Amino acid sequence: MTQQGVRRTADQVLALAPDDASRKAASKLGAAGPWSEAGSSDEGAVWGLCKGSGSKPYQTVVDIADASGAAYRCSCPSRKFPCKHALGLLLLWAGGEGAVPKGEAPEWAAQWLAGRRERAEEKRAGDGHGPPSGPADPQAARRRAERRAERVTAGAVELEQRLADLLRGGLATAEQSGHGLWEETAARMVDAQAQGLAGRVRELGAVPSTGPGWPVRLLEECALLHLLGQGWLRRERLPDGLAATVRSRIGWPAAADGPPVRDRWLVLAQYDTADTRLTTRRIWLYGTGSGRTALLLSYGAAGRDPDLALPVGLALEAEVSSYPGAGQPRVALGEQFGPPAPTQTRPRGVTTSRAAARYGDALRDDPWLESVPVTLDRVVPTPDGDSWQLADADEDAALPLTPAARSRAGLWRLVALSGGAPVRVFGECGHQGFTPLTAWPDGPGEAVALC
């Protein structure tokens, strides 16, 4: 039986938006004016017709009973997911029981919903009951792994030579060579099936001529890249956990093989990063029973949003399994036991000095770690010259905000939420500072997404 969807708050709906432009556009569509024939059902669906620029209104339907958050369909031409019409309809529905009356779904909405229900039933019926695919050939798998390891090793050796050439010629040559040299080197690492090395090489190419001190930053990145290459070449001598971390950083494929952990997972934050090849969605979870912080990754091809979306501030009863690697926070989402639902639970917070120490401790297991997930308790956003910092309300310490955090609109939402009073903030703490992602007021109140 399909479960009825949980009514979200406006902030939770807007947390699903793919970008700020979608949030602004959706806010204008969250009132009854643009909508006609809007309705909802006890089975967990909401639909409506939204007036647009064309002669025909856009047909929008949302499956709010979907366990991953919500599924959407709209007849508009937008490639964003969810589009502004789906978000606007959810905002309208978030207004209360009378905002979208109960009714029977029109044919166009009913057909889409029925198709989704049918596919879900077929998937449940087929899980574990499909025809056997035949036993895997362990010898063939071992030979494939050996051939790939040989290619990665050749790539690591080549990269070591290129780093040695760079240092022999002087770091100034990196500025003169331009970005093309790094792209060509990255392509060679892709050919060697070392995607992790390729990504770090591309980051190297972006360092020269980035302002005062760039040679120091370039040397630091070269050292980390050298350390990773040497880690791969000497992986047999490393402890198991560190060897798994090296394989993960190199880009060696691995499955989530940790034992399933069932918990009620609070959705702490969700945000996307994109390049010309891929959109990566990061979803941070907090186990309300275990106290563990875990990371879900979801991917979409260039120009497309990843499939998984979970609203910030809700909690999901589910199982997760860990990926290998020392201190690895990444997990895979397993069986879900219902849709996300509201919760009053908040993650436990620490002081700013403890957060910095936690990052230092994590570097022992993963020297290439950019940041760790941390919840700061009772901090106040305060100006620091031309920058900002999170000052601890109970001790004489503070964490600077990262350059990326200072340029986001979320900084001003955090300042407004605080109003000079302490707040609890979840984010990522690393060598560049702290990036706030979600905040809660010191007293009662909903989570506020900052990204």
C-alpha positions in Angstrom: 0.0 0.0 0.0 1.3 3.4 -0.9 2.0 5.7 2.0 0.6 9.2 2.2 3.2 11.9 1.7 4.5 14.0 4.6 3.6 17.7 4.3 6.9 19.7 4.1 7.7 23.2 5.2 8.5 25.9 2.6 12.2 25.7 3.6 12.2 21.9 3.0 10.6 22.4 -0.4 13.1 25.1 -1.5 15.9 22.8 -0.4 15.0 20.6 -3.3 15.7 23.4 -5.8 18.6 22.8 -8.1 19.8 26.5 -7.9 18.9 29.9 -6.6 17.1 31.0 -9.7 14.7 28.0 -9.4 14.1 29.0 -5.7 13.2 32.6 -6.7 11.0 31.5 -9.5 9.2 28.8 -7.4 8.5 31.3 -4.7 6.4 33.3 -7.1 4.4 30.2 -8.0 3.7 29.1 -4.5 0.4 31.0 -4.3 -3.0 30.0 -5.8 -3.0 32.6 -8.5 -1.1 30.8 -11.3 -2.8 27.4 -10.5 -6.0 25.8 -11.7 -7.6 22.4 -11.1 -5.1 21.7 -8.3 -5.8 18.7 -6.2 -4.3 16.0 -3.9 -5.0 12.5 -2.9 -4.6 10.4 0.3 -2.4 8.1 -1.7 0.4 10.7 -1.8 0.0 12.8 -5.0 -0.6 16.4 -5.8 -1.3 17.9 -9.2 -2.3 21.1 -10.9 -2.3 23.2 -14.1 0.1 26.2 -14.0 -0.3 29.2 -16.3 2.8 29.8 -18.3 3.9 31.8 -21.3 2.2 29.5 -23.8 -1.4 29.1 -24.7 -1.8 25.9 -22.7 -1.1 25.6 -19.0 1.7 23.3 -17.9 0.5 19.9 -16.4 2.4 19.3 -13.2 2.2 16.3 -10.9 4.3 15.3 -7.9 4.4 11.9 -6.2 4.9 13.0 -2.6 4.8 9.4 -1.3 8.1 8.6 -3.1 10.6 7.4 -0.4 13.5 9.3 -1.8 11.8 12.7 -1.3 9.5 13.3 -4.2 9.2 12.4 -7.9 8.0 14.9 -10.5 6.6 15.3 -13.9 5.8 18.6 -15.7 5.0 19.3 -19.4 7.1 22.5 -19.4 10.3 22.4 -21.5 12.7 23.1 -18.5 15.6 20.7 -18.1 16.0 21.5 -14.4 14.9 18.8 -12.0 12.7 19.6 -10.2 11.4 22.5 -12.4 10.0 25.7 -10.9 6.4 24.5 -11.5 6.9 21.3 -9.4 8.5 23.4 -6.7 5.7 25.9 -6.8 3.1 23.2 -6.6 4.9 21.8 -3.5 5.0 25.2 -1.9 1.3 25.6 -2.5 0.6 22.2 -1.0 2.9 23.1 2.0 0.5 26.0 2.8 -1.9 23.7 4.7 -4.8 21.3 4.3 -7.0 23.8 2.5 -4.4 25.0 0.0 -4.8 22.0 -2.3 -8.2 20.3 -1.9 -8.6 16.5 -2.0 -9.9 15.1 -5.2 -9.6 12.6 -8.0 -6.6 12.9 -10.2 -7.2 13.9 -13.8 -6.4 11.3 -16.5 -3.0 12.8 -17.4 -1.8 12.7 -13.8 -3.4 9.3 -13.0 -1.7 7.7 -15.9 1.7 8.9 -14.8 1.1 7.9 -11.2 -0.2 4.5 -12.2 2.9 3.9 -14.3 5.1 4.7 -11.3 3.2 2.5 -9.0 3.3 -0.4 -11.5 7.0 -0.1 -12.0 7.6 0.0 -8.2 5.5 -3.1 -7.7 7.4 -4.9 -10.5 10.7 -3.9 -8.9 9.6 -5.2 -5.5 8.3 -8.4 -7.0 11.5 -8.9 -9.0 14.0 -8.1 -6.3 15.9 -11.3 -5.6 13.7 -13.4 -7.9 15.2 -12.8 -11.3 16.8 -15.5 -13.4 20.4 -16.4 -12.3 23.0 -14.6 -14.4 25.4 -17.5 -14.1 28.4 -17.9 -11.9 31.1 -15.2 -12.2 34.5 -16.3 -13.5 36.9 -15.4 -10.6 39.9 -16.1 -12.8 38.7 -13.7 -15.5 37.9 -11.0 -12.9 41.3 -11.4 -11.4 43.0 -11.0 -14.8 41.0 -7.9 -15.5 41.9 -6.4 -12.1 45.6 -7.2 -12.8 45.5 -5.5 -16.2 43.9 -2.4 -14.8 46.4 -2.3 -11.9 49.3 -2.5 -14.4 47.8 0.5 -16.4 47.3 2.5 -13.2 50.9 1.7 -12.1 52.2 2.9 -15.5 50.2 6.1 -15.1 51.5 6.7 -11.6 55.1 6.2 -12.8 54.6 8.6 -15.7 53.0 11.2 -13.4 56.0 10.9 -11.0 58.3 11.7 -13.9 56.3 14.7 -15.0 56.3 16.1 -11.4 60.0 15.6 -11.3 60.4 17.5 -14.6 58.3 20.3 -13.2 60.3 20.7 -10.1 63.6 20.4 -12.0 62.6 23.2 -14.4 61.2 25.4 -11.6 57.6 26.2 -10.7 57.6 29.3 -12.9 57.5 27.0 -15.9 54.0 25.9 -14.8 52.7 29.4 -15.4 54.4 29.6 -18.8 53.2 26.2 -20.0 49.5 27.1 -19.6 46.5 24.9 -18.9 47.1 22.6 -21.9 50.0 20.8 -20.4 47.9 19.8 -17.4 44.9 18.7 -19.5 47.2 16.5 -21.6 48.6 15.0 -18.4 45.1 14.4 -17.0 44.1 12.7 -20.3 47.0 10.4 -19.9 45.8 9.5 -16.4 42.3 8.8 -17.8 43.9 6.5 -20.3 45.6 4.7 -17.4 42.2 4.3 -15.7 43.3 6.5 -12.8 40.4 8.9 -12.6 41.4 10.2 -9.2 44.8 11.1 -10.4 43.3 12.8 -13.4 41.0 15.0 -11.2 43.9 16.1 -9.0 46.0 16.9 -12.1 43.3 19.2 -13.4 43.1 20.9 -10.0 46.9 21.5 -10.3 46.4 23.2 -13.6 44.1 25.7 -12.0 46.6 26.9 -9.4 49.2 28.9 -11.4 48.5 32.7 -11.6 45.7 32.6 -9.0 47.0 35.4 -6.9 49.8 36.0 -4.4 51.3 32.8 -3.0 50.3 30.5 -5.9 53.8 28.8 -6.1 53.4 27.7 -2.5 49.9 26.3 -3.2 51.2 24.6 -6.3 54.0 23.0 -4.4 51.6 21.8 -1.7 49.4 20.2 -4.3 52.4 18.6 -6.1 53.4 17.1 -2.7 50.0 15.6 -2.1 49.9 14.2 -5.7 53.4 12.7 -5.2 52.3 11.2 -1.9 49.2 9.6 -3.6 51.3 8.2 -6.5 53.8 6.7 -4.1 51.0 5.3 -2.0 49.8 3.4 -5.0 53.2 2.2 -6.0 53.9 1.0 -2.4 50.3 -0.1 -1.6 51.3 -3.6 -0.6 53.3 -2.1 2.4 50.5 0.0 3.7 48.0 -0.9 6.5 44.7 -2.2 5.1 42.7 0.9 5.9 45.2 3.3 4.4 45.7 1.1 1.3 41.9 1.1 0.8 41.9 4.9 1.1 44.7 5.1 -1.6 42.7 2.9 -3.9 39.7 5.1 -3.4 41.6 8.3 -4.1 43.2 6.8 -7.2 39.8 6.0 -8.6 39.8 2.3 -8.1 36.2 1.0 -8.2 34.8 -0.5 -5.0 31.5 -1.6 -3.8 29.9 -0.7 -0.5 30.7 -3.9 1.4 30.1 -2.7 5.0 27.4 -4.4 7.1 24.0 -2.6 6.7 23.3 -0.1 9.5 19.7 0.7 10.1 19.0 4.0 11.7 16.7 7.0 11.5 18.8 9.3 9.3 18.4 13.1 9.5 19.1 14.8 6.2 21.6 17.4 7.2 22.5 19.0 3.8 22.3 18.6 0.1 24.2 20.4 -2.6 25.5 19.9 -6.1 28.9 20.5 -7.8 29.2 20.3 -11.6 31.8 20.3 -14.3 31.5 19.8 -18.1 31.3 16.0 -17.6 29.3 15.3 -14.5 27.0 16.7 -11.8 27.7 15.3 -8.3 25.2 15.6 -5.6 26.3 15.3 -1.9 23.8 14.5 0.7 24.9 14.5 4.3 23.1 12.3 6.8 23.1 12.0 10.6 22.1 8.8 12.4 19.9 9.9 15.2 20.5 6.6 17.0 24.2 6.0 16.2 25.4 9.6 16.2 27.2 8.8 12.9 27.5 11.3 10.0 27.5 9.7 6.6 27.7 10.8 3.0 25.5 9.8 0.0 26.8 10.6 -3.5 24.6 10.7 -6.6 25.6 11.5 -10.1 24.0 12.9 -13.2 25.5 13.2 -16.7 26.5 16.7 -17.8 23.4 19.0 -17.8 21.3 16.6 -15.9 20.4 16.5 -12.2 21.2 13.3 -10.2 18.2 11.1 -9.5 18.4 11.1 -5.7 17.0 14.1 -3.8 16.3 14.2 0.0 14.7 17.2 1.7 16.9 18.9 4.3 15.5 18.7 7.8 13.5 15.5 7.4 14.5 12.0 8.7 14.5 8.8 6.8 14.3 5.3 8.3 16.8 3.3 6.2 19.8 1.0 6.0 23.2 2.2 4.7 26.4 0.3 3.9 29.9 1.8 4.1 32.5 2.0 1.4 36.0 0.7 2.1 38.7 3.2 3.3 40.0 4.4 6.6 37.6 7.0 8.0 35.5 6.9 4.9 32.2 8.6 5.5 30.6 7.6 2.2 27.8 5.1 2.3 25.3 3.5 -0.1 21.6 3.8 0.6 19.9 0.4 1.0 16.4 -0.5 2.0 14.1 2.3 3.0 11.3 1.8 5.5 9.0 4.7 4.6 9.2 8.3 3.3 11.2 11.1 4.9 9.3 12.6 7.9 9.7 15.6 10.2 11.8 15.3 13.3 12.8 17.5 16.2 16.2 15.8 16.5 19.3 17.8 15.8 22.9 16.6 15.5 25.2 17.0 18.5 27.5 20.0 18.3 31.1 20.6 19.3 33.3 23.7 19.9 35.2 25.4 17.1 38.6 24.2 18.6 37.3 20.6 18.7 36.2 20.9 15.1 39.7 21.9 14.0 41.2 19.1 16.0 38.8 16.6 14.4 40.0 17.6 11.0 43.6 17.2 12.1 42.9 13.7 13.4 41.1 12.7 10.2 44.2 13.6 8.1 46.1 10.7 9.7 43.8 8.3 8.0 43.4 10.3 4.8 46.1 12.9 4.0 44.2 14.0 0.9 41.1 14.9 2.8 39.8 18.4 2.0 37.3 18.6 4.9 35.3 16.7 7.5 31.6 17.0 8.4 31.2 18.9 11.7 28.3 20.4 13.6 29.3 23.5 15.6 27.3 24.3 18.7 26.6 27.8 19.8 28.5 29.9 17.3 27.9 33.4 16.1 28.7 34.7 12.6 30.8 37.8 12.9 32.8 40.0 10.5 36.6 39.6 10.5 38.0 42.5 8.5 37.0 41.8 4.9 36.0 38.2 5.8 33.7 36.4 8.2 34.2 33.9 10.9 32.1 31.7 13.2 33.0 32.8 16.8 32.4 30.3 19.6 30.0 31.8 22.1 31.5 29.9 25.0 35.3 30.0 24.4 37.8 32.4 22.9 38.1 30.7 19.5 36.7 31.0 16.0 36.8 29.4 12.6 37.1 31.5 9.4 34.7 30.9 6.6 36.0 29.5 3.3 36.2 31.8 0.3 33.4 29.8 -1.3 31.1 30.3 1.7 31.7 34.0 1.8 30.4 34.4 -1.8 27.1 32.5 -1.3 23.7 33.9 -0.4 23.6 31.4 2.4 25.9 33.5 4.5 23.3 36.2 4.7 20.6 33.7 5.6 22.9 32.5 8.4 23.5 36.1 9.6 19.8 36.8 9.6 19.0 33.6 11.5 21.6 34.4 14.2 20.8 38.1 14.6 23.8 38.2 16.9 22.7 35.2 19.0 24.3 31.7 19.0 23.1 29.2 16.4 24.0 25.5 15.7 25.6 25.1 12.3 26.4 22.0 10.3 29.1 22.2 7.6 32.5 21.1 6.3 35.6 22.0 8.2 39.0 21.9 6.3 42.3 23.6 5.7 40.6 26.6 4.0 38.1 27.1 6.9 34.5 26.2 7.5 31.7 26.0 4.9 28.3 26.3 6.6 25.6 24.1 4.9 22.6 24.1 7.4 21.8 26.0 10.6 19.3 25.8 13.4 18.3 28.6 15.9 19.4 28.3 19.5 15.8 27.6 20.5 12.9 25.8 18.7 12.9 26.1 15.0 13.3 24.4 11.6 16.5 23.7 9.9 17.6 26.4 7.4 19.5 25.3 4.3 22.4 27.5 3.5 23.6 26.0 0.2 
